Every structure is written in C-alpha cells, then in structure tokens.
Amino acid sequence: MFTVSNTSLFVVVFQVVTNMTDAWNRKKAGCVAFLLGTSFLVLCYYGGTYLVNVHISHHKTRKVVVDVTEQSVLLSPTLAHVTATYEDFLRRCKNMDIRAFRKTKSNVIYSRITGITKDNSDINTVYIHIQTFDQQNRSKTVGGDLLHVIVTSDHVDGRVGGHVTDHGDGRYTGVVRLLWTDKVHIHVQIGSVLENVCLRLQATEKFGNQVFTKEKGWGIRGFYRGNIWAPCGANAFICGYNTTCNFTEINDNMSWYCGKPRDTNLQCSDIRAFKTGPFDVSAANQFEKILLPTVETLQDSVTLTHNVDTAYKHLSNTSLEKCSRRSSVYSWREGMDHASGYWFNRTWIFYNCSSSIRHDPAIYRQCLKGKTLYFFGDSTVKQYAEFFLEKIMNLQKKNNNDFKGDNGDYHYRRALSGQGINLVYFKHAMPFHNPNFPPKGITSIPTELARLSESEIPGTDLIIFVSYHTHFQAYPISEFKDRILKLVSAVKHLLSVKPKTKVFFKGPHFIHDDIRWFDNRMSLFYRDIIHEAFSELASDVTYDVIYLDTWWVTVTHGNTDLHPRGDAFIGQIQQLMTYLC
C-alpha cells in the first residue's frame, strides 16, 4: 500500500491518465484506485512506473511520475516553477544600489562553513550550513548567490555534488550523500553571485545586450558593403543606433537585427556577412561592469571521517532499471532539486537508473546501425556530432568552417554516412557567434523539423538531438523563450507524424568564462523555461522526449570550459548513449 505525504502543500484532485492507448499496446499496464480523504486517487501502472494526473487548485494540470519502489509518494510537481526565480531577481535587483556591489559581493575568504549535521533518517546524508560574508567581512543578510557542494575522497576516484538551498538571508544549506567510507572532503563553490546577475539584467534593459557588462565588448557584428559594420542582436534595440536593419526574414523569421550603417550610401540590403568581434561598450560606466571572478570556491572546507558499516551501497546496486527502458518522463524530473548522478572511476553514474551497455565505440556502432541522427544547435552540439563522426563512424572530423554550405550558404546540408549510420549537423539560426557566416540560406530548427516530418525517414530510425544555450545569453530572456516555444511546437508536429522518433534536448551545462558574457544563474533561468515549455511533451508517455541533464555532470566534475573536454565531455556522451541504447 502506498502512503501519500506532503499533501498539505497543494489542494489536489486526481484524474485517470487517458492517453495510454499506445502504452497499453506496447507494455503491460493497469490502474488501481484509492480513496484519499474526499479525493479519488487513480494510479496507472506503466513500464515500471505509476502515473497520475495532478490537478492543482490554480487550474494547471501536470503528470507526475512515481517510482513503484518508493514507500512514500511526494505530490510535488517539478515542472511548475518556470520564470518565478527570474521574476524574483528582477524585483530584487530594482531595489539594489549597484555602486555598493563591489563591497557587497560575497568574499570566498571570509565566507565559511558554519556547521555539519547528519540526517536522522539517513546516516549517509549530511547537511552543510554556510554563511556568506561580503568584501568587508560582514555577514550578508541577503541571498541570491548560486552555491554547490562538492565531495571528494582521498581513497576513491569519485566526486559527488550536492544541491544548496538559499534561505534568502545570507545563509545557505547544502545536502549531499556520502557514498564512500573513510575521509571525505567537502567544498563549497559559488557559481554565480547576486550582484552580477543584477548587473546583467540591468544591462539587458539599458543597453539591450549583456556584453556591456564586460570591460571589452565582444559579440556579433553585421558587415555591409565596403566592410562597414554595426553591432547586431536578437532584439530590436541596438545601443547607439537610432535606426536598425530588421533581418528577421533573412533569419527564417527568427528575430535578428543589426544597426543600420550611418553611411547614407549604405542600405540594409547591403549586408554581406555576420561576424564575431569587438565593439564599443564604453556607454556603460565602471559601476556597471560585472565583478570578477564570476566563479570561486570558498577557502573554508571540511574533512569528515565517514566510518559507517551501512555506508551507501549504490555503487554495487545492479537492480536499478535501465535508463533506456524506463519512461522518458523521469529524465525531466532528475537534476532539478538534487544531483542526477555522481562521478566514479572517471565515469558518470546515474542515481536512479543504469546503463544496459558497455561504453565502447564498437557497442555504439551496433546500437546506431541503420539510424539517422540530426544534431541541431551550437558548437557544444557540434562537439557531439564530431565525436560521432570520428569515433563511431570513422570519418574525418570537420571544423566549424566546413559546416558552411557548398555555395556559400549558412548551412552544410549534406548527410554524412559511415558504419551504416547517417548524420547531419545544423547550426541554429542567428545569433550564432562565428568567424564569418553569410546571410544566405539561413533556416531555423523548426523549419528543418518540419521538413523531416515530410521525409521518408521512418520515425523508428530517426534520432533528434537539439540544444539552445550560450549564444542567447547576451540578449533579453524573452528572445530565448520565444525560440524554445517555437521549437516545442515544431517537435510536437514532428511527433504527430513520426511518433516513434527519439528526441533529446541537451540542457545547459556549468561554465566559468570571465571573458564572455555567460552566467550560470542565467543558465538555470533557461533550464526553467525549457522545462515549462516542454512540460506537456515531457509528461507524455507515448513519446520519447528525453532531457539530458548536463548541468550536474559538469558541476560535479568541476568543468569550467564552454566546450567540456576529457572526462567531462565523455561523461556527456555516455549519458546520451545510456538513454539511447
């Protein structure tokens, strides 16, 4: 018998899942009903999970997936918080004095761990209590920083990450499970600070571009006839230009603008290329520049001796369900409020499911034979495509310029084939920071998905891999949300025609790059938008729409690169293949 807890958080009623026709044809399914107070609870079994529709009192419906092995079902929909955090930051930042930021930013020398407590119900779980201090060694009374807890060991090649709760008053509490006995070291990392987020949001509103928070401006420029250039952006406001050129139509109806040349002999039609390079950001004063470094680790750390006979036995757990065989709904729940896995022996291990394959290119080839893979997105997506080309398909790796079209088009449209596998890589439309791309033949991901829906490729042989992230962070968050909503609409259409298609969305990963405009808090805003926009598809068990949580892969690893390298990147490949094969 299941027990239901935490019901006081919401007024809930339950309804039977109705869209399970295909599920019943493919796997055994069944429903069982319980009376819960005055409400009726129906749990429908499908492929190792129980599914319910939860109707929240404010009239939004979500599906919640519950592991059948759990003894307590927590009724807390994880897809409900969209931009609340973003809006909270907007309100908070409006009341802050940016001239004080250089004094109020958290200081990693003074900030410290104030205590460690153990969970009474789980002796392998510990809570890390943290107090932040500012640059003048005063305890902070506001929150807003993004913290993580990382645990390492002297005797085990492994790393464990822990989620940190912000109490809003300068205090934070991290929670992490200790996976190994003997000595463990606990470190606290600040991945983003409130002050920098406020500066970025202010710059977006004042200048239309977060790059103005940098000492040296760097972004996309439109080059016109005669090599005359002007800055560009995904929004119509281009700082310093009273008139802009609207290149949205050229960009396949995805918003894109550049400043109109001040030379009266030049028109918008004289555009020749979009290139990345420096431009003037002197309109922003020194108080409006972000504070460096953007990512730091507290000097204070704690070493514990964890000698417990009943230490966590996850490493030897062979009873976990295979990731590739369970409902894709789970992938959207993991990593939101806790780490989705950990590192052990240079391998990323999932907490809640396991791999059904040995991670080896030969095994990957066998799994992918006869498949057609489409990779859509930026250069971090191109990394995946290049790995497949070189390591799995035994083809020569291509560079970024090679992925331009044969006739000077924006896209390289050829399908590359090897080892019985077909692969296509498509850049997303502008904004795309690049050495030199022509404004010719640009198509968007939704357009390409529409074409695929009309193709002869059967859905059973089609794999879609897509991501949006860093190229949008310089611009208003509304531009990113617009792209995501259009993408979701296109994915829905594709799946209505080819319901057996596998779709993977790679979420944002952790980055430390003080030269460019990236911010890890902004990445989490993006993650919330992605989850909300995909909530309907993410909860539909008839489709395989899978979220790849690369956030915790990179946070726990300690990756700092825009393009993860070594184990950090191979861990992402293993994550994808664990779901795929």
N, C-alpha and C positions, 0 to 999 in steps of 0.2 A: 504494500500500500504506500503510495506517495504521500508525503506531508507537504503542505504549501505554507511558506513563510514569507515575511515581508509584505504581506498584502495590504498593510496599512498605508503604504506609500501611494497607492492608487485606488480609485474606485473602478472595479473591473467587472466585466461580464465576459463570457466565453462563447464562441461560436465554432461550429464544426468547420474544418477545412474543406472547401468544396472543390478545389481544383486538383484533385488527386487521381483523376481517371487514368492518366498515363502512368502515374506511380503504381497504381494497383495492377496495371498490366505488366509492369516490369519486375516488381518485387512484391513480396507478401506485405499486406497492410491490414490494419484493423483498428477499430475505435473502441474505447471503453469510457463510460460516463461516471462522474462522481457528483454528488451534491455538496456544494461548498457554501455553507450559510444559505443565503437566499439566491445564490448564483448557481448556474449549471456549468460544470467543467467537463469538457469532452477532450480526451487525449487520443490522438490518432497515431498509431504506430506506423512508421515508415523507415525501412532500412536502418534499424538500429537507433532511431530517434523517436521522440514523441513531439508532435506538432500541435500547437493550438493557435487560434486567432484570438488576440487580446484586444478588446475594445476599451480604450482609455476614456475617462469621463469627458475629456475635451475633444472627443469625436475624431480621434485619429486611430486607425487600425493597423496593427503590425503583427506579423507572425513571430513567435518565439520558439526557439528550438531547445529542447531539454534532453540531456544525456540520460538514457534509461537507467544507467548505473548509479545516478545520484540519488541520495536519500532525501534531499530537500530541493524543491523546485523554487527558484527565486524568480518571482514575476517582476523583472525589471528590464523592459525593452531597451536594448542598447543602441538603437538607431534613432533615438528621439531628440538628440541634443544639438544637431546641426550647427547654426551660427550663434547660439546663445553665448558661447565663450567669446566669440569675435565681437558681438554686440556689447558684451560686458566690458571688453577692453576699450571699445570706442567711448563708452560713457566714462570710464575711469580716466582715460587719457585726457579728456577735455578739461578736467579739473586739476591737471598737474602743471607745475611750473618747470618748463624744460631747462631753464637756466640753473636749476638746482640738481639736474641729473648727474653731473659729474661728482657730486657729493653723495647722492642717494643710491647710486648703483651698488649692488651687493659686492662686497670685498671677500675674496676667497681666502685671504689670510686670516681675517677676523671671524668670518662665519664658521660655525662649528657644529659638530655632532654633540648634542646635549645629553643623550641617553640611549640605551638599547633595552627594549623589553621583549619578552617572549610571548607568543600566543598561548593562552591557557589550553586551547583545544588542539593545538598542533605544535609540538615542541620543536619542529623543524622550521617554523615560521618566526621571523623576528621583525620587530618594528624599530626603525631608526628615526630618532627625533632630532630635528635640525632647527637651528636658529640662525637666520641671516643677519649680518651686520653691514652697515654702509661703509663708505670710504673713511669716515671719521670714527669708526669703531663704536657706532651707536647701534643698538639693536633696532632692526627695522620693524615698523608697525603696519606695513602693507605687504601683500603678496604679489603675485604676478610673474615671478620667475618660473622657469621650466627646469625642474630638477629630476635627476635619475640616480638610482642607487646601483652600483656595480659591485659584485662579489667575486673575488679571485681566491686561489688557493696555492700554497707552496708546493703541494704534493700531487695536484691533479691539473691536467691541461684542460681547464674549463673556465667559463665565465658565465655568471648569472646576473640578469638585470631585474631591477625592482621598480615598480610604479611608486610615485611620490604624490601624496595628497597635499594640496595647498590650502592652508587654513585661513588665508587672507589677511593675516596679521604679522607676517614675517616669519611665522613658524611653519614647518613642513614635517610630514611624517611619511617615511618610506616603508614599504613592506616587501620582504623578499624571503624566498625559501632557501634554506641551506641544504645543498644537495650532497655535500661530502662531509665526512668527519675530519677531525684534526683541525689545524689552524686555517682560518679563513680571514681574508682582509676585506673590509667594507669601505668603499669610496663613494663620494657624492660628487656628481657632475652638474654644473649649471649649464644647460644647453641654450638658454635664451634668457634675457633679463627684461623686466617690465619696461624700463626706460627706453631700450632700443626699439621695442615694439611700438611704443607711443611715438617715437620719432619717425618711424617708418609710416605709420598710419597718418601722421600729420603731413609728411612729405607727399603722400599719395593725394591728399586733399588739396594741398597748397600748390604743388608743382606738377601733379599728375603722374609722378614717377618716383619710386623709392630710391633710384640711383642718386638723387640729390642729397641723400644722407651720407654719401661717400665723399672722401676727400678728393678723389679723382673720378670724374664721371666716365661711365663706360656702358654702352648699350648699342641698340640697332639704329643705323642711320640710313636714310634713303638717298641714293646717289642719282642725280639728274644729269642731263646732257651737259657736257663740259666739266664733268667731275665735281659739280657743285652739290653739296649735301646739306641735309637738315635732319634733326632727330625724329625718331618715329615712336609710336606707341600703340597699344591695343585700345586706348581710349582717345576721344577726340581732342582732349586738352593737351596741347604740346606747349610747354612753358617757353615763353619768349617769342611765340609766333601768334599773331592775330588771325592769320589765315592758315588753314590746314588743307592738305590734299586727302580726300577720302578714298582709300584704296581697298575698301571692304569688298567691292565687287571683284577686283583682281584677286583678292584673298578668299575666293569662293564663299562670299557672304559671311565671312568671319571678321569681326571688327578689326580694322587696321588703318592707321592714319600716319601721315608724316607732315612736318612743317612745309609750307609752300615756300619755294625759294624767293628770296627778296629781290632777286634779279627779275625785273619786269619782262625780260625777254624769254623767261622760262615758264612753262606751264606744267600742271600736274601730269599731263600726258608725256612729258619729257623724262619720266622716271626710267632708270636703266638698271638699277640693282639695289638690293638691300644688303648692307654690310655692317659688321660689328666693329666698333672702335670708340675712341674717346670723344666726349663732347662736354661743353661748358656747364658746370654745376655751381658756378660762383654766386648764383642768385640766393643760395642757402647760406646762412651765416654759420659761424663756428658752433654755436649752441645747437644747431640743427643737424649736426653730424653725429653718426652713431658712435658708441663708446666701444673701444677695442681693449682686449679681445672679446669676441662675441660668445665664445665657449671657453669655460675654465673648469678646473677641478679643485675642490676645497683642499687646502693643505692638511686639514684635520682628517684623520681616518681612524678606523677602529680595527683591532685584531682580536678575534674570538677563537677560543678552542671549543670546537663542537664535537664532543665525545658522547654520542648518544647511540645506544645499541639499536634503537629503532630508527636510525637515520633513513632519510628519504630513499626509497628503492626504485625511483623512476628509471634509472639507467638500465636496470635489468628487467623492466616491465615489457614483456612480449605479448601481452593480452590487449594492447591498445588497438583500436580499429584502424585500418589502413586509410590514410588520408585520401587516396584516390577512389576509395569505395564508399566513403560516407557522403552525406548530403553536403553540397557546396555552401549551404546556409551557415555552417559552422565557421567557415573562413572569414565571414563578415563580423562575427562576434569576438573573435580572438584578437588580442593585442590592443583593444580599446582601453580597458581599465587594468590590464595586467600584461606581463610579457607573454608572448605566444610560444616561447621556447628558450633554449639556452645553448651555449657552445660547450662541446665536449670533444676532445681529441680532434680539434680543428674542423669539427662538423657541427652544423646547426641541427639541433634535435627539437622536434615538436613536443610540447607538453601533452597534448590531447589526442594525437594520432601518430601513426608510424609509417615509415616507408615500406612499400612492398617490393622494392628493387634494390639491387646493389648499384651504387652510384659510379658508373663507368661509361665512357662514350659508346662502347660496344652495346651495352644494355640500352642506352638511349636510342641508338640507331634502330634496334629491333622494335622498340616501343613506337617510334615515329615513322616507321616504314609505311609508305603509301599516304602519308599525311601532307597537307599543305598548310604552312604556317605564315600568318601575316603579322608582322611586327609594326605597330603604329606608335609614333611618339618621338621623343627627343634622343639625344646621344646616349643617355643611360639605357634606353631601349635598344639603340643600335649596338650597345655592348652585348646584349643577349644575342642579337642577330649574328654578330661577328663570331661569338663563341660557337653558335650552331654551325655556321659556315665552315669554320676552321677545324673545330674539334670533333664534330659529329658528322658533317657532310664531306669532310676532307677537301674543302675548296679553299682557295686563297682568300685571306681576309681582305676586305675592302676598306678604303679610308673614306672619310666624310665627303670629300670632293667627288669620289667615284659614284656616290649615290645621287649625283645630279643626272638629269636626263641626257640622252644622246644628242638631242638637238638644242641643247641649252635650256631645257625645261627644268623646273624646280624639282621634279620628282624623277627618280630612277624607277621605271615601271617593270623591268624585266623580272620574271620569276627565275631564281637560281635553283638548280637541281643537282643533287648528289646523294648517293646511297639510298635512292628511292624516296627521297624527301624533297619537297618543293618549299622554297622560302622567298618571301617578298618583304622588303623593309620600306616603309613610307614615313617620311618626316611629317609631323603635324604642320598645319599652315602657320603663317606668321602670327605671333612673334616666334622667331627661331634665330637665336644668336649664332652667327656663322661668319666665315671669312668672306664669302661673296656668293649670293644666290640671286638668280634672275627672277623678276616679277612675271614669269611666264609659265603657264600651265599649272598654277597652284590649285590643288584640290584639297578639301578637308577630309578628315577621317569619316564623318557622317556620309559624305558623298561616296567614298570608297566602300564603305559598308553597304550602301545601297546597291552599288554595282555588284558586290559579292552576293547579295541576296538574289540577283538575277543570273548569277553564273551557274555553270554546270557542275561545280564542285559540290559533292554531297556534304551535308552537314556533318555526317559521321567522320569525314576526312578533313574537316576544316577546324583549325585552331587559331583563335584571335588573341593577340597579346597587345595591350594598349596602356599608355600612361600619359598623363599631363602633370607637369610639376614646375620645375625651376624657371622655365622661360616666362612664366606668367607672374612670378612673384614681384616684379618691379611695378606692376600695374594694379589698379583697383581690383579688389577681390571679386567684384561683380562680373568682371570680364572672365575670370576663371569659372565662376559658377555658370555663366551663360554657355561656355564651351562644354562643360560637363552635362548640362541639361540637354543640349543638342546631341551629345554623344549617347546618352541614355536612350533618347528617342530613336536614334539610329540602331542601337543594339536591340531594342525591343522589336523593331521592324525586321531585322535580320533573323532573330529567333522565331518570329511568327512564320517565316518562310522556311527556315532551316533550324528547327528546334533542337537538333542533336549537336549543333555547333558548341564547342567549348570556348568560353570567353574568360580571359584572365585580365584583371586590372591590377597593375603594379602600383601600390601606394607609395607615398613619399618616403624617402629614407633620410637618415640623420646626416647632416653636413656641417663641417666647420670650414668656412671660406671667408676670410675677412676682406678679401679683395673685391668680391662681388656683393650682390645685394641680398643673398639668401638669408633667411632667418628660420630657425627650427620651430618657433611658435607659429609662424605663418604656415609652415608645412602641416601643423596639426589643425589649423583652421581649414586648410584644403582637405585634409582627411575627413573632417566632419561633413564638409559639403559633399564629398564623394559618397560617403555612407548614406547620407539622407537622400541624395539623388538616385542612388541605386537601390534604395530600400525595398521597392516592390520586386525588382528582379532578384535581389539578394535573398528574399524570403520565399521565392517560388521554387518549390522542389522539383518542378518539371524541367528546369533548365540547369545547366552547369555554368553558372556565372561565379567565378572564384576571385576572391580578393587576396592578393599577395602582400602580407604584412612585412615589408622590408624595413620598417621602422625599427622594430626590436632586433632584427638581425644585425643592423648596423650600430644601433645604440649599444647593445651588449658587447659587440665585437670591439668597439672603440674606433670604428671607422670615422675618418674625418674628410674623406675625399668625395668630391662631386661624382666622380666615377670610381666606385669602390674597386679595390684591387685585391689580389691574392685571395686569402680565405674568405674575406668579406664578400667578394663577388661570387666565388664558387659556392658559398653558402646560399646565395640567392638563386643560383642555377639549381642547386639541389632542392631548394624549397619548391621551385616551379616543377621540377621533374617528379618530386614526391607526390604532388597533386595530379600530375598528368599521367603517370604510368602505374 
